[in-house]
Amino acid sequence: MNLLTAINGRRSVRGYKPDPVSRQELEYVVKNAIWAPNWGNTQPWEIAVIGHDIVNNLSEEFVKKVKAGETANPDLDMPSVWPDVHKNRYVSLGRSLFTSMGIERGDKEARQNHYFNMYRFFGAPNAIYIYMDKGINVHYGPFDIGALSNNICMLAHEKGLGTCILACVSHYPDVVRKYINIPDDKKIVIGIAVGYPDENHSSANFKSTRDEDIISWHGF
Ligand SMILES: Cc1cc2nc3c(=O)[nH]c(=O)nc-3n(C[C@H](O)[C@H](O)[C@H](O)COP(=O)(O)O)c2cc1C
């Protein structure tokens, strides 16, 4: 697959077929993804690849907590305030996604179901968690994990798999630690849903946008 086609073709997938991904394919993704550039080759990441049954258990427990209104307690601080320009893009993403999915503005139930579904990894059969040592107190740890995550998404895309990076699945780290042996001296940074895209899902045709006016040129 040509690189530009791959970059343009990848999207966050929010609807999956139930078919589990083989260990062989997941190995291809993670073993090649770790060639991401990183600070001084410190490789600040650790990766947990998650099977179907554990994804199901996590999903059930997350949704229970969300329905009960339990406050999120992530290892990594979640952004609470965004400058307006970024906040507007965030709001616009939600609006255009719901419009594309045929969810009306006043349809509270459908919106809520989408929200719960997010905590169910959007129905993906597999997931990948990335965590790092709590002793890494600089931003470059998560920066490097960003590069790793993008490699995971691109390599999965190359294999016909869909992904969605999900901050929400790290909201309740105690639940994650119950099923995955991640010691307390590690920070859970992010989870990524992985599976075969359901091309008949209502979100399948949604494509996010990008602003190009954030690029400036100097000395040309
Ligand atoms: C750090 C990070 C956290 C994210 N968390 C979520 C999430 O919790 N729920 C969700 O639906 N999408 C999540 N996303 C996906 C973004 O919404 C998505 O990447 C963005 O809208 C751009 O769309 P695209 O990936 O289809 O190009 C996350 C992406 C990143 C990089």
The ligand as a Gaussian input file, in Angstrom:
#p B3LYP/6-31G(d) Opt

LIG

0 1
 C       -5.086000      10.440000      22.404000
 C       -6.361000      10.143000      21.650000
 C       -7.498000       9.799000      22.365000
 C       -8.686000       9.510000      21.686000
 N       -9.791000       9.134000      22.410000
 C      -10.960000       8.892000      21.761000
 C      -12.116000       8.508000      22.505000
 O      -12.080000       8.368000      23.740000
 N      -13.264000       8.302000      21.814000
 C      -13.322000       8.408000      20.448000
 O      -14.406000       8.182000      19.874000
 N      -12.236000       8.750000      19.722000
 C      -11.063000       8.999000      20.342000
 N       -9.951000       9.337000      19.622000
 C      -10.023000       9.386000      18.148000
 C      -10.093000      10.843000      17.656000
 O      -11.379000      11.360000      17.905000
 C       -9.764000      10.871000      16.152000
 O       -8.434000      10.469000      15.956000
 C       -9.950000      12.268000      15.569000
 O      -11.289000      12.664000      15.614000
 C       -9.480000      12.327000      14.116000
 O      -10.210000      11.396000      13.333000
 P       -9.505000      10.226000      12.529000
 O       -8.709000       9.395000      13.484000
 O      -10.640000       9.432000      11.928000
 O       -8.622000      10.845000      11.492000
 C       -8.742000       9.601000      20.260000
 C       -7.574000       9.920000      19.549000
 C       -6.398000      10.186000      20.232000
 C       -5.147000      10.500000      19.431000

